[in-house]
Amino acid sequence: MSPSHPFHPSSSSSSSSSSSNHLRPPSTPRPIQRVNSAPTSSANLPPPYVAVRPVPRQPQAPSDSASTQFRNFLVGLSETPVKYENPGLLDNALSVIPLDQIYGEAEEEHMLFKAQAQSLGHFKEEWGYQDCVIRALLRWFKRVFFTWVDCPICPNCRTKTELQGLTPPNQDEIVRGATRTELYKCPKPECQRHERFPRYSDVWALLEARRGRCGEWANCFSMLCRAVGGRVRWVWNSEDHVWTEVYSEHQQRWVHVDACEEAWDQPRLYTEGWGKRIGYCIAFSHDGGAADVTRRYVRNPRLHGMPRTRCPEEVLLYIIDEIKGKRRNSLSDSDKKRLMREDMMEEQEFKEYVAAVLAAEVGAGAAAHLDLQPPSEAEKRPRETGRGEWTRMRGEDGYIGPANRPGGRGGP
Ligand SMILES: [Zn+2]
């Protein structure tokens, strides 16, 4: 099957929805100025958003060494999803996915969404068939396919091993794209066996290894989404997490997906569930290039933002434009226009989040006009993957400890 292998044929009824009938038309201009019509007593007003984080105006080329370093780092990261665009790789990926099961589950769930919409008198179901395919893939990936590794189990006596430190990858591991290898030792006196845990960034190797931590999970899952025909972004976060975004044609927007947590469309999970503070979330895709999607994940920078000190905001804008240009230059004019339209719709979505937070801080009265929704129960949960001690150290157990204060360390 080709990499652009379309979704299951039965999706045709819902997958082509494009303009007038989606649930939440993002193109509708929202009355953001309503914020100003809220009570005007200046004591009640939060600082304007620009004071919280200056909005960049003109892109500026990096001119100092820190900015140049950050630019090179982001340009390097932007290659990650480009590596998925390999027909051999995607065919190989399709061969490990139980497609019949995934499509069957997706069809069933889509029917449920349709029935639910009908019973509620809604014109359109919440999620389309394509979305249900990714949701089914997510369940299978988390529950069956991939394994989380803290300390590997000793293959000799099934005891949990202990970390000894890093060791250079051996020849076989290097060939398979390991960038570093962790060395573990079985604590049982009569065993003492050493176990290696090579950290692969190469998706071919991950298809075979099927284990790792968030880096491996997000990388492999993003590629599998691509294999079943989804439009995919790989999202890097400056506080040491990565995840996926998938474009929902049905809702005409990018949807947050975290394979480690089996989380679908729960962008506030990290800040409001894990209690993390976040500086940058940058999304990369093979055709769109790059996007600063931080505002999707950090709704209130005052409560959940980390200082953004890697480079001036104007420089970040320049770097993102540079990566966009690199990926989009070879596209057709109509594809370029489509991506620009999506950029504008996403910017509108982000502005609504900012406005909603400002309104909420002014008072519930103003928020009512802005469709402000509290985080869902699912978004308020602490981290699932990883040991308690490990998540606590990283400040991801929902406790706002030192690791989550500005200047605190998110963990390795
Ligand atoms: Zn052992």
Boltz pocket constraint, residues with backbone or C-beta under 6 A from the ligand:
constraints:
  - pocket:
      binder: B
      contacts: [[A, 154], [A, 155], [A, 156], [A, 157], [A, 158], [A, 159], [A, 186], [A, 187], [A, 188], [A, 191], [A, 192], [A, 193]]
      max_distance: 6.0
